[in-house]
């Protein structure tokens, strides 16, 4: 785990910018139960750590 990693309950959020010109997918989030056939709400990427947290909360609210 690096200084850019955050763990919130079963979620991990980390910084890993891909070698492309856009910065909208530098941060990633993933639920600890993700496997090869997990639904899309269990992982994703955003432009910031805060946006990842917002996405996680939004997904839970939509599923509830």
TORKOL-4160 file (C-alpha; in steps of 0.2 Angstrom, whole numbers, padded with zeros to 4 digits, m for minus):
64
<pt num="1" X="0000" Y="0000" Z="0000"/>
<pt num="2" X="0007" Y="0017" Z="m0005"/>
<pt num="3" X="0004" Y="0034" Z="0002"/>
<pt num="4" X="m0009" Y="0037" Z="m0011"/>
<pt num="5" X="m0019" Y="0021" Z="m0006"/>
<pt num="6" X="m0035" Y="0023" Z="0005"/>
<pt num="7" X="m0046" Y="0009" Z="0012"/>
<pt num="8" X="m0064" Y="0012" Z="0017"/>
<pt num="9" X="m0072" Y="m0003" Z="0023"/>
<pt num="10" X="m0072" Y="m0016" Z="0009"/>
<pt num="11" X="m0066" Y="m0003" Z="m0004"/>
<pt num="12" X="m0049" Y="0001" Z="m0009"/>
<pt num="13" X="m0045" Y="0018" Z="m0018"/>
<pt num="14" X="m0028" Y="0021" Z="m0026"/>
<pt num="15" X="m0018" Y="0032" Z="m0038"/>
<pt num="16" X="m0011" Y="0024" Z="m0053"/>
<pt num="17" X="m0011" Y="0036" Z="m0068"/>
<pt num="18" X="m0011" Y="0027" Z="m0085"/>
<pt num="19" X="0001" Y="0033" Z="m0099"/>
<pt num="20" X="m0012" Y="0043" Z="m0108"/>
<pt num="21" X="m0014" Y="0062" Z="m0110"/>
<pt num="22" X="m0031" Y="0063" Z="m0100"/>
<pt num="23" X="m0031" Y="0064" Z="m0081"/>
<pt num="24" X="m0049" Y="0058" Z="m0079"/>
<pt num="25" X="m0045" Y="0040" Z="m0074"/>
<pt num="26" X="m0029" Y="0042" Z="m0063"/>
<pt num="27" X="m0038" Y="0036" Z="m0047"/>
<pt num="28" X="m0046" Y="0018" Z="m0046"/>
<pt num="29" X="m0058" Y="0010" Z="m0034"/>
<pt num="30" X="m0062" Y="m0008" Z="m0031"/>
<pt num="31" X="m0072" Y="m0018" Z="m0019"/>
<pt num="32" X="m0063" Y="m0032" Z="m0010"/>
<pt num="33" X="m0075" Y="m0045" Z="m0017"/>
<pt num="34" X="m0071" Y="m0041" Z="m0035"/>
<pt num="35" X="m0068" Y="m0057" Z="m0046"/>
<pt num="36" X="m0068" Y="m0060" Z="m0065"/>
<pt num="37" X="m0087" Y="m0058" Z="m0067"/>
<pt num="38" X="m0091" Y="m0044" Z="m0054"/>
<pt num="39" X="m0104" Y="m0031" Z="m0059"/>
<pt num="40" X="m0097" Y="m0014" Z="m0065"/>
<pt num="41" X="m0102" Y="m0005" Z="m0049"/>
<pt num="42" X="m0089" Y="m0014" Z="m0039"/>
<pt num="43" X="m0074" Y="m0006" Z="m0048"/>
<pt num="44" X="m0070" Y="0009" Z="m0058"/>
<pt num="45" X="m0059" Y="0025" Z="m0060"/>
<pt num="46" X="m0061" Y="0043" Z="m0058"/>
<pt num="47" X="m0051" Y="0060" Z="m0059"/>
<pt num="48" X="m0049" Y="0061" Z="m0040"/>
<pt num="49" X="m0050" Y="0051" Z="m0024"/>
<pt num="50" X="m0065" Y="0062" Z="m0019"/>
<pt num="51" X="m0074" Y="0057" Z="m0035"/>
<pt num="52" X="m0071" Y="0039" Z="m0032"/>
<pt num="53" X="m0079" Y="0041" Z="m0015"/>
<pt num="54" X="m0093" Y="0050" Z="m0023"/>
<pt num="55" X="m0095" Y="0036" Z="m0036"/>
<pt num="56" X="m0095" Y="0022" Z="m0022"/>
<pt num="57" X="m0109" Y="0032" Z="m0012"/>
<pt num="58" X="m0119" Y="0035" Z="m0027"/>
<pt num="59" X="m0118" Y="0016" Z="m0032"/>
<pt num="60" X="m0124" Y="0011" Z="m0015"/>
<pt num="61" X="m0138" Y="0024" Z="m0015"/>
<pt num="62" X="m0144" Y="0018" Z="m0032"/>
<pt num="63" X="m0144" Y="0000" Z="m0027"/>
<pt num="64" X="m0153" Y="0003" Z="m0011"/>
